[in-house]
Amino acid sequence: MKEENYFKFSLGQLIPPLFGMLLIWFVFWIEVSQGINLNKFGVLPRTLSGLKGVLFSPLIHGSLEHLYNNTLPLGILLTALFYFYRQKAWRIVLLGWLFSGLLTWIIARSNYHIGASGLIYVFASFIFFKGIFQKHYRLIALSLAVVFIYGSLLWYIFPIEEGISWEGHLSGFITGLLLAKLIKVKTPETKKYEWEKADYKEEDDPFLKHFDENGNFIEKLPEEPLNEISVNYEYKPNKEKTD
């Protein structure tokens, strides 16, 4: 697939990120408007009833600040995922949702774990490592952008702050790394310039001909002599017979 087709933007790619952001806000609105607490639908590790949190915990948030802090990163990373990895984006979302929740259920402390931050770590981890593994310049640039914007997230996979599910963050980070390693994506064909081709010869390059052996630029190249063509005419007079 050519680069211009692979990186072609469409409005449909914005639907999943917008839907994801609206969904978590809608669930929070239900809690507030109905005066209920849905924390019991979070992940409760190593209990049978706590397994339902694998499905529901990313939709539940404990406060408006918690919800706000997760909304923008979720939207940005989902947009990047559906733009750069559109062929496998839904698979990454579903597997990331499932396995990050299960890993949290296995390793976390005995408490309710809620919030979309585990998924955020899945997407950030996947996008970063996949770009490195694919070795495509645009995907590597995306990886570096993720590090620049969300590099500080790395600290929160460790127990450095009370009240934060660092186990959920760590589970998301590990899940994203594994998905980046296991899920195969097609890398777009990179345009090759003449100087990158195996049969490239410097002496035949029209641009390099403008430089002499000392590296000085030659504005006007000497005109190549034209091959001389010689034409020989033989004149034979028409001899008429005379009686």
N, C-alpha and C positions, 0 to 999 in steps of 0.2 A: 504494500500500500504506500502511495506517495505521501510525503509530509503534508501537502496542502489538503489532502483528503482526510488524513488521520487527525489533524488539528483543526478541522472545520467546526465552527461554533454554530449551535442551533439553540433556539429558545427552550426547546424541550429539555435541555440539560439543566435548566434552572428549576424545573418542577420538583425533583427529589429534594434538593436543599431547602426550598421554600416550604414544601410539605413537612419535612422533618422539623423545621423551626416552629411552624404553626402547630404541629401536633403536640410538642412538649408544652407550649404555651396554653393550648386548649386543655390539656390534662390538669395543669396548674390552676386554670380558671375554674374548672369543675370543683377542685378541692376548696378553693376560696369561696365560690358562690354557694356551694352546698354545705360548707362548714365541716368537711370531712378530712381525714388524714389517711393517705394511701401508702404510708411508709411500710405497712405490713405486706405490701406487694413487692417489696424490695428483695434482694438476695439475702437469705439467712443461711449462712454456711453450714454445710453438713447436716441439714435437716431436710426431710422429704417435702414439707410444706414450703421450705425456702427455695425450692427449685422453680417455683412460679416466678420468682424474681428474675430468672434468666430471661424471661420474655418481657416482663413489665418494668423492671428497675430503670432502664434508660429513659423512660417517659416520666419518671417521678422526681420531683425536686423539693428539697426541704424548705426553701425560702426564695423570695424574689431575687435576692443577690445571687444565690446558687443558680437559679434559672438564667439570669442575665449573663453570668460569667460563662455559661455553657452554650448560649444561643449563637453568638457570633462565630466562635471557633468551629462549631458544628456546621454552620452554613458555609463558611469559607472552605473548610476541608472537604465537605461533600461536593461543593462546586468543582474544586480541583480534581476530585476523584472521578466525577462523571464527565469532565472535560478531557482529561488526559488518559483515563483508563476506562472509557465508556463501555468497551466490550465486556469487561469483567466486573463492572462497578457493583451491580446488584448482588453478584456472588460474594464480593468482598464485604458488602454491608451485612448480608444475611449470615455468612460464616463468622464474621467478626463479632456480630451481635451474640451469636450462639456460644462460641468458644470463649470469648472474653468473660461472659457471664458464668459459664461452667467453671472456668479456672478460678474466678473469684469465689464461687461457691466452695471450691476445694481448699483454697489456701487462706482465705480471709479470716479475720477475727469473728467471734460469735456476736454479731450485731447486724442490723439491717443496713445494707449497702444500696444506695440509690443514686440516680443521676446519669446524665449522658456523657460524663467525663471519661468513662471507660471506653466508649465508642470513639470519642475524640482522640484518645491515645492509640486506638486501633488504626484510625485513618492517618494520623500524623506519622506513626511508625511505618505503616505500609508505604506511604508516599515517599518518605525519606529513603528507606532501604531499597525499594523497587527502582528508584531512579539511579541509585548507585549500582545495583545489579545489572540493569539494562544497558548502562554506559552510553545512553543517547544524550546528546548535549542539552536538549530541551528538558528532558526528564531530570538530568543532574541539576540543571538550573532550578527546577522546581524543588528538588531536595534541599538545595542550599537556601531557598526562600523559606521553606518550612523551618529549617534550623534557625534562620535569622529571626523569624517572627515568633516561633513557638519553642525555641531552644530551652527556655527556662522551665518548660513543662517537665524536663528530664528530672529535675530535683524532686518532683512530687511522686515519683515511683518509690521513694524512700520515706520512712516514717519520721518526717521532720516537722509535721504540724498536726496538732491534735484536732480531731473532728473531721479529718479528710480520709477518704478511703484510698490510702496509698496502694492497698492490695488490688483494688479495681483498676487503678492506673497502671500498676505493674502487669496485671493480666492483659490489659489492652495493648500495652507496649509489646509484650511477648507474642500475643496473637498477631499483631500487625507484622512483626518480623517474620513469623512462620508463614503467614499468607504471602508475603513478598517473596519468600524463598520457594514456595510450593506452587503458586498460581502462575501459569505461563501467560504472557501477553505478547502480542505481535508488535515488534518495534518497527516504526515507520522507516522506509528507505531514506537514507540520508544522501542528498545530492553530492556527487563527487566532482570536484574540479579537475581540470586537466592535470595539474601538478600532483594530484593524489593518485593518479592512475599508474599501474605497473609499467606501462610502456612509455611513460613520460620521458622526454629528452629535453634537457635544458637548452641545447643549442638550437632546437626548433621552436622554442617559445618566442612568439613575436614580441612579447613585453620585455623579456630579458635581453633581447637584441638591442634594446635602447641603453644598455649599460656596457661600458668597456671593461677591460680586465681589472681596472683599479676601482671599479664601482661607480664611476662617474656617469651621470645621465647624459645620453646623447639625444638631443631634441629631435634632430632630423637625421635619419639614417641615409647613408649614401645610396643612391639609386643603383640597383643592380643592372649591369650592362645587358642590353637586349641582345639576343642571339641574332647575329647578322645573317641575312638571307641574300644570297647572290642569285641573280637571275640573268642568264645568258640568252641573248637573242641571236639567231642566225638568219641572215637575210639572203634569200635566194631569188634573184631576179627572174621574172617570168619570161622565158625565151619563146617568142613566137616563131613558128616556121614561116620562112619566106621563100617563095618560088622564084 
